[in-house]
Amino acid sequence: MTRTDRVVLMEIVGPFFGSVMLFTSLFLAAGELQKLAEFSQKGVSPTYLAIMVLFTLPYVLAYTIPMAMLLATLMGFGRLSGDSEIVALFASGTSFPRIMAPVIVFALAVSLPIITVNQSLIPAANQKREQMAREIRQRGSTAAATTDAFTLVVKVSDEQQYVVHAAGGVRFGTGGTASLDRVGILIYDKGLPTAAVGARRADWKIGTRSWVLTEDKKGELWIADKSTLQVMTSDSVKLREVELGAPKDLESLEGRVTELSTALLAQRARLRHAEGDHAAAREAEIEAQGRVSFPLAALVFAMVGAPLGVQRTRSGKGLGFGLSVLVTFVYWTTVQIFQAIGKGGGLPALAACQIPNGVGIGLGIWLIWRVAQKGAVN
């Protein structure tokens, strides 16, 4: 590392960590303060609330770090330019792309760890936070949580299909066992519902794709038949086993996409495509690709923020900051637009998530070239 690299990084690192703290505090205050106040009124201890905040931090940091990178580069290069250090570096023969080198390395060093923790650590923290929130909301209530519920369409033949709903999701036991909690099966024949079967749970036949319906506490299964308009019990239930898939596959259908590891998102996408629910499959694919593309916003903002910081001094103090706000707005708007196109099937998930980064990097390269050209002239 050269002396130039150290000088540039010293101007970036301090404002970066300060900006991370600032933006994280603002996000927590805006998004969590009301929720924590609500929970506090329910008698939740401060320690429990503090743990919830800790589980929230990884998710919030994934958003605030790219924003902090933009502000840090804008401030750092604004000061370097204001003190004529950029001019001195140009005079010594150092090009602006060379000055940018440590900034790009720093941005990548920040982005890559976020990509890694985005795959499983942040989803696990999200899941734990939501679980704690559900437990608090259920205090004093007899209502059962349904956030683990999932629905799966099973094609039996060209004319018949089952819509299986597990209200309590997948439960794993000892010795590799698994069960579905509170199972309802709606039977369709030629596109019309003909019967519904209910069971307290369904137990997995280990090593197969089949699940066996288990009787309720009264020792009964039940069926509601369209033809008789009656609810009948065990002896009338012919459907006692249904092929759904392995427990790990079904686990991927539980919860929100933000609470699933990337591996489970891939399984959810595969299952949803297989049952024809392509919209849900694309949602999972967009979430998985976004976990790689989103942290790279730190690189985009570094490449854009640094040259804007230099131009801020040359073109007026307000112009550079205004342009950076505009770039941020355009970037996030572009991300939302392309993700919506991807979820609608207009683009593959990879393209929908990476095009905004490609546009941002292209803009950054143009801004860097523009500053380099001015430096060469001066």
Disulfide bonds with the S-S distance in Angstrom:
none
